């Protein structure tokens, strides 16, 4: 049996909805799984090919092993995993969530699907430490993630199709460092500000109003503390907003995402790239669409 899994990128937080909202994007990682061969064989093409491990510490394989553990079976000793990555690592586009989800879904398919999607998401949240990117990648579209002491749940929300530009400056910012920059406590005023804007973001994404989204993506809980870690990022966001976009950090960064009117992609990109160039920073960029489609699994019984 050969299993092929496709997993989309995602952008989380959407400005003020910290750890609660995420949106799937039309940029995909693929992974193939096949039992057999001699031992664990992991190959990586594309993004991360020079960095990602080819042994038991590979995140895709760790997710495979976690599924087997969940059903009280030993992980397969002989398995081939081929990863073809389009999502940049450490970018704020959910690359680690995509890797975890690929392994979870691949292993679930090899085992004839004993795990329901809700359990797949729980295992992914366990591997990731949070579930926003993973939920969007699993279900597609816009998702609301809720956390309680006992469980994490995801709810699909109505969302129109969106066009976006994404800019990734050549700056390293780990998720751990981005989390460490956050304050332990916030004021009541800032909490209320973000709650109102998060609700407004959700409505703007549903209605398709770019102007409403641009106003609502203002945040006081995480972006003011993370942007100083990223030279040029605050200027790039301001430039995107002046060009008519609704912009914010993508997840914890370092990438920035700007939602745009169709036809305005290049103008917004030029404004953002110029802001980074002024700080002598090169940046990669993508033009992306939201994806209503979540992860896909194809099984070939051969």
Secondary structure, 3 states (H helix, E strand, C coil): CEEEEEEEEEEECCCCCCCCEEEEEEEEEEEEEEECCCCEEEEEEECCCCCCCCCCCCHHHHHHHHHHHHCCCCCCCCEEEEEEECCCCCCCCCHHHHHHHHHHHHHHHHCCCCCCHHHHHHHHHHHHCCCHHHHHHHHCCEEEEEECCCCEEEEEECCCCCEEEEEEECCCCCHHHHHHCCCCCCCHHHHHHHHHHHHHHHHHHHHCCHHHHHHHCCCCCCHHHHHHHCCCHHHHHHHHHHCCCEEEECCCCCCEEEEECCCCHHHHHHHHHHHHHHCCCCEEEEEEEECCCCCEEEEECC
